[in-house]
């Protein structure tokens, strides 16, 4: 149970990093609060795993400090950090039984054998391996092995934090839900700080209280799932979270309205944005309305996503996706308009508060 | 009813023919000799199991077999741990890797007889560097059987430990980093990493290493023949060379062959007994 601070952490894998592009982690300042359930969300190669390995000490950062409960642990090796980590692919000790695998981290830390037995039985229950407890790990299937890995991450009762690096990649879909629910339950009971790395937004949004979105070695936004949806700070967040992602149009400013081609979209106030920056308007498909008034558009196709349908249109040379409510049909001569609540202005990909100052 | 087409046998014919010429016919020839007496003018007489009884009753055969077993035992106890130890200390990346691999592979490229000749000269107490160095300790492989053994074991270790090391190295480099990372997270000691990660992951290649080293050392012939040329036969192979009677030679060859087959089977069965563990579908009791 601990609070973890990353203080100006930068990391480059190659020697002599010159530009930002050489850094896997460009500059990260972030605090993981004690007892929080966090998801680190981002595409492959955005620095999620590097960040996790820096927290656990498997990688030592090129610059910056890692603090656990205010104490600088940057120089401490992994085994002295009291952090558990679960990897993407199953790591099991083949020669041991399932039970011995789970007991291994505890035995190495000289926990009393009575306690070990009790704790291992609990964890066997949590990950659903009780029936296989005395089987050799070698002969098990990939998802059973991954449950062992998961169990070894959960077995130490006193860890500062548990880090999960895309732990459910090899697990069957229906088992994923079950295990994620178990993890939430473990978190609720133990209040350990948990950090869960994933590139799957559903996984992030269902697991975490706070989602940390990463992009190209930087944290672009930290927030609750609702915040990420309602006010994406960066066009990447808008695009990466939501299905389909946010519509982004290049625009020009004209007082209190934004111009898409020759069409004006009114904004609630005149924003202050430097004329040199690249301006974009972001609107989620949920806030795109199709009706008789607005910007004329042509429908290219309608996609059925099960519970809802998505219309893909082309408007003033731009592609737009619009969410259709149940029973709603695309009008014969569709015009696109935007719900002002869902209209965001971005300058150089970062959100500009329409009330005036740049949101940061 | 399905139509039966006997012409399908033609598909197997090439393999049958090949195996017949490479294995079955030569082996059967030996079997044929082993139950006959070949007299003057190549006249064959049926003698039944006579040659086999003679070989099995001969003290020289049992002594040679015993020496073979002890020799292979010594070779395995030295070369397997030593090879693993070398593999553990070989570099994993950088310029050291190719350098190490080439140096390790060099002894393997030298023909058996040349290795024998090298050590025969190297160990000579009058002109050999090795022999001269150890002369003062009473070393002389030509007179002392213990010294001869010592030289043979040393020579074989020099020649073949690289093979074990290279195989073990191949096993080691195939272990993903995540295993070592997990071990650090779990607080495992260096010994535990070896015992629970590296050794199990090397098990398969080590099985091959043990089998190869056992078979090769059990069949050792060229080196002792080169080093102790003209001396008393020591091993089954050299014993076989000195046997004159064709039938007896054949009988002994067959016994020798069967022993190697049996031992290899035993090694293989023992070392892979954990692999085929039966499993039921997990999760649901």
Contacts between the chains, C-beta under 8 A, distances in Angstrom:
chain1	res1	chain2	res2	distance
A	53	B	181	7.8
A	56	B	185	6.6
A	57	B	184	8.0
A	58	B	181	5.1
A	58	B	184	6.7
A	58	B	185	7.9
A	77	B	184	7.4
A	78	B	181	7.7
A	78	B	184	4.2
A	78	B	185	6.0
A	79	B	184	5.7
A	79	B	185	7.7
A	79	B	187	4.8
A	83	B	185	7.3
A	84	B	185	6.3
A	85	B	181	7.4
A	85	B	182	7.6
A	85	B	185	4.9
A	87	B	178	4.6
A	87	B	181	6.9
A	87	B	182	6.3
A	88	B	178	7.6
A	89	B	176	7.2
A	89	B	178	6.2
A	91	B	176	8.0
A	91	B	178	5.2
A	91	B	179	5.4
A	91	B	181	8.0
A	91	B	182	4.1
A	93	B	196	4.4
A	93	B	197	6.9
A	93	B	200	7.6
A	94	B	196	7.9
A	94	B	200	4.4
A	94	B	201	7.7
A	95	B	195	7.8
A	95	B	196	5.9
A	95	B	199	7.8
A	95	B	200	4.9
A	96	B	196	6.7
A	104	B	186	5.6
A	104	B	188	7.3
A	104	B	196	7.8
A	105	B	185	7.5
A	105	B	186	4.2
A	105	B	187	6.2
A	108	B	186	6.1
A	108	B	187	3.9
A	108	B	188	6.0
A	108	B	189	7.4
A	108	B	192	7.4
A	109	B	187	5.8
A	128	B	283	6.6
A	131	B	282	7.3
A	131	B	283	6.9
A	131	B	284	7.6
A	131	B	285	4.5
A	132	B	282	5.3
A	132	B	283	7.6
A	135	B	279	7.8
A	135	B	282	7.9
A	136	B	274	7.3
A	136	B	277	6.2
A	138	B	200	7.9
A	138	B	274	6.8
A	138	B	277	6.9
A	139	B	277	4.5
A	139	B	278	8.0
A	139	B	279	4.5
A	140	B	279	7.3
A	140	B	282	6.2
A	141	B	282	6.3
A	144	B	282	4.9
A	144	B	283	7.2
A	149	B	182	7.4
A	152	B	182	7.5
A	152	B	186	6.5
